[in-house]
């Protein structure tokens, strides 16, 4: 029995999937070498992942011949309609062999329905974090880096996240001005954290550049990569602002 849990796996092509398995320096080198050569990058990704599937996070029964049931839940694909016809055809062939498909947003549900795939709408599994891990998160809140943040900002703080594609100087200057305005208006501190550490997700260097532009602002960079520490940081925040909910269910 195979249970597949999302992520935006319906829109993640082979090249991006391969790049996101590299560390930062290796990813930058691969992108610089391959990004402008579609044939070379596809060949490299196929060799690295040892698969010719265009959407490698979406297995079909042909790739898993011994399975009894194949279920996907909480998956997303807001970019599904913009995939190449070959990638969409591959996805439809794979999904047609699933016993059950639950997607986390209406855009994906509509795109799959248009392709003739039956699916249901279900919450992102992240909504179960409190019921499953609430005690562990509460224990982290006063220890380690989350505890340091609470002590540094006794007046409260805003948890801020943004992906690496916000990293051009003009956008960072706009964000810096906004942070200064928030601190001035509310008296809260700012804590910048990363919600995803893979290439093309969030980037420490971009966060440092933002804090340098917002010098004089009461702000800190949250460094822990531990998911429970991140949950504790969010649990203690007075507010959250970020880009990570652009392709997923919004959580309150």
N, C-alpha and C positions, 0 to 999 in steps of 0.2 A: 504494500500500500504506500503510495507516494502522495505527500501533501506539499503543495507548492504555495509559498506565501510571498506576497508582494512587498514593496516596490513597483516601480514603473517598468516592469519587465516586458510589457507588450510593445514598448517603443525603444528598447535598448539594443542597438545593432551590435554586430560582432566586434567591430573595431573599438567602439566605446567600452564594451564589456572587457576587452583585453587591456586597454589603457588603464582602466580603473583597478586592475590587479597589480599595477606597478607602484613603486614609491615615487615621490615627487620628482626627484632628479631624473630617474629612468623614464618617467612619463613625459617630461618636458623634452628629453632627447628624442624619444620615439615620435612625438608629435612634430618636432622640428624636421625630422627625417622623412616622415610619411604623410603628413597632413595634406600635401598638395598632389599626392599620387594615389588616386583611388585604387588602382589595381595592386600596387605594392602594399598598401595598408591592409587590403582585404586578404592578400596572401599571407602577410605577416600575422594577422589576427587569427586566421585559420590554423596556421602552424602553431602559434602559441597556445591556443585553446584546444587544439586537436579536434576541431569540428568544422564542418562546412555549413552548419546551420547559420542562417542570417540573424536569427534571434536566439542566441545560445541559452538564455535564461528560460526559454520556453520549450521544454522537451516534449516530444510526442511519443506515442506508444512504439513507434518504430525504433526509437533510441533506447527504450526501456522494455524489451520484449517480455520479460518475466513478471511484470507487475500485474496485480489483480485490480486495483482501483487507482485512479489518477484524479486528484482533486486540487483545484486552485482556489485560494481565498484571499481577499484583501488585495488583489492585484490591480494595477492601474495601467492605462494606456491612452493618455490624453493626446499623444502624438500618433496614435494608431492610423488615423485617416491620412496622415501625411507620409506614411511609409511608402516605399517603392511597391509597385504591384507584386513583384516577386516575393518581397518580405511579407506582405499581407496574405498572399496565397499560402505561404509556408505556415503562418500563424493560424489561419483558418483550418488547414489540414491537421495541424497539431491539436487545436482546441476541439475539433470535432470528435476526438477520441477521449475527451475528458468525461468523467462521470458527473462532475458538478463543477460549476464555475461561479464564483462570487467576486464581483468587482467593487471597488471602493468609491467610484464617482459616476455621475450620470453621463458624462461625456463618453467614458469608456463603454458604459452599458449601451448607449445609443449606437456607437461605432460598431460594436459586436453584433447588435441586432440587425444593423444594415448589412452586415456580412453574413447573416443567417446563422449566427451562433447564439444559442440560448444561454443567458446568464441571469443572475440575480444581483441586486444591490445589497451590500452588507457593509457595516462599519469597518474602517481600518482596524486591524488587530491592536493597534496602539491604544484604542479606547479601553482596553482591559488592563492597562499598566497598573492603575491604582489597586484594582481588586487582586491582581496577582503579585505585585511587587511593592505595595504601599508601605509595608513595614520595613523592608530593606531600604527604601528611599528615605523614609523618615529617620532611620538610623544614620544615614550618610549626611543628613542635613547639617548636623552640628560638628561633623568631623572632617578632617582633610581639607581639600580646597573649598568645597561648599561652605564649611564652617568658617574658613578664613574670609570668604566673601561676605558672609553675614556680619562678621565682626567689623570688617572694613566699612560696610555700608549699613550702619544701624538704622539709618533713616529709610532704608529700602532701596531697591535698584530695579532698573529695566534690563531684562535679558534681551540682547540683540544678536541676531544671526543674519548673515547674508552670504550668498554663494560667490565663488571666484569670478563669475561673469559680471559682478558689480565693481570690478577692480580697476577700471580706468580712472585717471586722475579727476576728470570732471565729475563723475558720479560720486567718488569718495569725498570731494569737496562739498557736494550737496548734502551728503550724509553727515559730514562733520558739522556743518551749520545747523542741521536738524538736531543733532545730539546736544550741541551747546544750548539750543533753544529749549529742549526738554529739561535739561538740568537746571537752567535758569528759571523755568516756569514751575517746576515741581519740587526741586531740591533733591530729587532722587539721583542715585549714581547710575552708571552705565556699565554693564558687564557684557563683553563680546565673547560669544562662544561658537564652536563649530558643531553643526548638526550632522555632518558627513565628512569623513576624512579622506575619501578616495579622490584621485584627480578629477577635475571638473565639478567638484562639490565645493567645500569651503576650504579656505587657505589662510594659514597663520600669517604669512607675509602680508597679505592684503589687509588683514585685521590690524596688524602693527602700523601699516601706512595710514589707515584711518585714524588710529589713536594719535599718531604724530600730527596729522592735520588738525585734530581736535585738541591740541595741547592746551592745558589749563582746565580742561573738562575733567570732572571727577569720574574717571573711567578706569576699567581694568580688563585685562585679557584673561579669560578662563582657559587653562591649559590642559586640564585632565581629559584624556580620551575615553575614560570609563563611562559607559552609558548610564550607570546608576548615579554617578556624580552629576552628569548632565541633567538627569531627571530631578535630582535634588536641587540643583541650581534653578531649574524652571519652577519647581514647587515653591521655592522661597521668593520668587520674583513678584514685584507689584504689578508688572506688565511685561508683555512679550511683543517684540517687533521683529519680523524676519521675512525671508523669501522662501523658506522651506515649505510653506503650505501652498505654494502656487500650483503644485501638481498632486496634492494629496488632500485628504479630509482635514478640515480645520478642527482642532481640538481645543476645548475650553478647560 
